[in-house]
Amino acid sequence: MKLLKIVFTTLALGLTASVSVLHAQDGKKKGGISPEARVAQIDEAVGGLSADQKTKIVGILAKVQEQVMALAPEERGAKGMELRQAANGEIRAVLTDAQKAKFDAMPQGRGGPGGGKKKNQ
């Protein structure tokens, strides 16, 4: 009887841990990178943003994140890419010329400068 109780307790703990891990992974998939984390990446890449620049960029990224999440799942790919590219244009407007060059040189990817495509300049 005692052994049965230990087995059930162990199974319950394992199930609880599995659900927590799956929920955390699901949240990461749906939410993506936070605006604050993205600003930290940009800050590092461009060699330092002012507090005012950080505030403006967080606002831009939060707005686009809301817009993308409001889209139907099947629209998030193409339409989401358009929204992120437009946001990159808004971010560039906040940056100095030297920062823009570094921003454009950041690794290309989903939501990164250029939206995963190299710019022809």
Beta strands, then each sheet from edge to edge (+ up, - down):
end
